[in-house]
C-alpha cells in the first residue's frame, strides 16, 4: 500500500483574462496550505490549472481576433508565469484541452450514459455565459443572472442531462455524517438549503459551435464546461489511466474555491458526479470569501483589478526591499487580514499599516537588534549560552502547538496572530533583559543567553511563517547563519532546544522590511507599471551599518535646572534603565524646567562627552526645531521603558 498524499486543489481558471488579486487569492491560500503540509513532512500534491473549453473563452479569443487554440496556449503560459511570479509551488498544472483530460471526460460521459445517469432530452431555458450556468426562469432576479447580475440568453436545444435529482438524499446523508466535509460551517447551511429545495437534473451539453469537448458518438454536441471542468481533479491524478497513482492521491484532502462556485457546482454537482462514478468524495470542500478593493467589487471595467505581482514590484521600487519580500508582504496581508471563509477588503492603507507595524516593526526589530548586538558584542559569532535558563523555550513550543492547531483548521489569521504574539514576547524579552546593560556590566554569560534566546524566537518565527512568506523565511535563515539546513527543517523542529551550533556565524543585520513612508508616491497605477529606474546613491546617503553605530535610546527626565548665564540651556539628569546620566540640552526657550520631570525623551547616548558652559554633557537629546528655532521634544507614542532602543 502506498501512503496517500495530502491532495489539495484550486479551481481551474477560465483563461479569458490574467488573474487579479481576487483569483490569485484562491491559489495563494492553496499554496500556503500545501507548503504547510510539506513543512509537516506530508507527501503533498497540489494541483491547479486552466479551464479552457468554456464558451466565454472562445468569445474572448474572438474578441481579440485570435484562433481559440492559439489564444488558450498563450493564456495558459501567462497563467503559469503569473503563478511563478507569485512563488506558487504547484505539483501539477492541468489544462482541459490536454488529451489526458479530454479522454477521461469522454470515457466518463460514455459510462454514465450507459448506466443511465446521463439521458437524452431537450433543454429550454436560460444560460448565463459569464457564469457558464443553466438557469430556470424561477432563478432569475429581475430577468438577470442571480450570481453576476448580467444578461442571460434563451436556449432551446436537444441535449443530454445528468440525473442530479437522484442524488439529493445521499448528498444530505453524506453531509450529515461528515461534519468536516463542507467548510466553513456557515456555508454548509447554504448547501443543505439548496439541496433541500429539490435538485433538478442538469443539462450537460451545448450545441457544438466549434469549441469544447465533443460528446462521444454525437459530435453535434459538446460537453457542458462545468461537467468537463470538475473532472480535472481526477483526470490529473490518474483516474482511468493509472489506478495505482490515482489511489495514492484521490480523494482530495482539501478542495478550495470561492463562494461563487461553492454551493451549486462543488458541493452539489461534483459530489453527485463522484457518487455516480462510485468514487470516494473529497474530505473537505472549502468556500472562501470574496475580496473587494477599497470597498468596491473587483472589476475590469472599473480598472481596480490589482495584480499582486505589480503591487509587489511597486513596493519593492519604493522601499528598496527585495521583490520576494514585498510579494511575501502581500501574501501575509491576504492570510492575516481576513479569516479564510469571510469576505475581505483590500485597502492600500491597511496593507501599508500592516507592513510597517507587523513586518518592519515587530518582526524586523526582533531580528535586527538581536543580530546587531551579536555583531557588536560577540563579533557576529553565536556564543555559548552555557547553563542559561531564562529563555523562551516554553513560549516557542506553545506557539508551535497553537499555530499548528489553527493551520490544521485553515484558521490562518489565528495562526499568524499566535506567531506575532510570540514575536512580541521576544521583543519584550529583549527590552526587559536589556542586553546592552549586561554588556556594560560585563555579564557575558547572561548576555550570551539573552541574545541566543532572542534568536531562537526569530528562528521559530522563520519556520512558522515559511508557508506564508517563503522568501522572507529564507532571508531570515540566511541572516541567522542557518541557510544550509533551513530547507530541511520541519514543523517538528520548531521547538528544538538549543537549535544553533555555538560559533554559528550570523550575517547582517540587513533589515528586511524598511519602514514605508506615510504616503505612497502618487500618479502611478497599481497594476502594470514599468519598473522605476534605480536611483543613484547620493553623496550624503549613509548605509545602515553607519546608522547602526548610533545608540539612540529612550530616557526619562529625573531633574531639570537652568544653567546660569545661558538662557537656552538646561541641565538634565536622565534615567536610562539601569544608568543615570547628566546631559545639557538647548530646550530652555520652550520648556520650563519644573514641568519636565517624568517626561520621556529620545537620547543619542554614544556621542562623545562634551563640556558646555562648564557642565559635562553625556549624550544628546533629540528634538525637532519649530519655526522660531526653538526645540520641540520628541516622545514615544506608547509607553516604553527607559533604555529602550530607537532605530
Ligand atoms: N473555471 C471556473 C472554475 C472551475 S473549477 C472546476 C471558475 N474560474 S474563475 O477563473 O472564474 O475563478 C477562479 C477562482 O477565483 C474562484 O475560486 C473564484 O471564487 C475566485 N475569485 C474570483 N474573484 C474573486 C474575488 N474578488 N475574491 C476572491 N476570490 C475570487 O470559476
Boltz pocket constraint, residues with backbone or C-beta under 6 A from the ligand:
constraints:
  - pocket:
      binder: B
      contacts: [[A, 10], [A, 11], [A, 12], [A, 13], [A, 14], [A, 21], [A, 22], [A, 23], [A, 24], [A, 25], [A, 26], [A, 51], [A, 226], [A, 229], [A, 230], [A, 231], [A, 232], [A, 256], [A, 257], [A, 258], [A, 259], [A, 260], [A, 261], [A, 289], [A, 290], [A, 291], [A, 292], [A, 298]]
      max_distance: 6.0
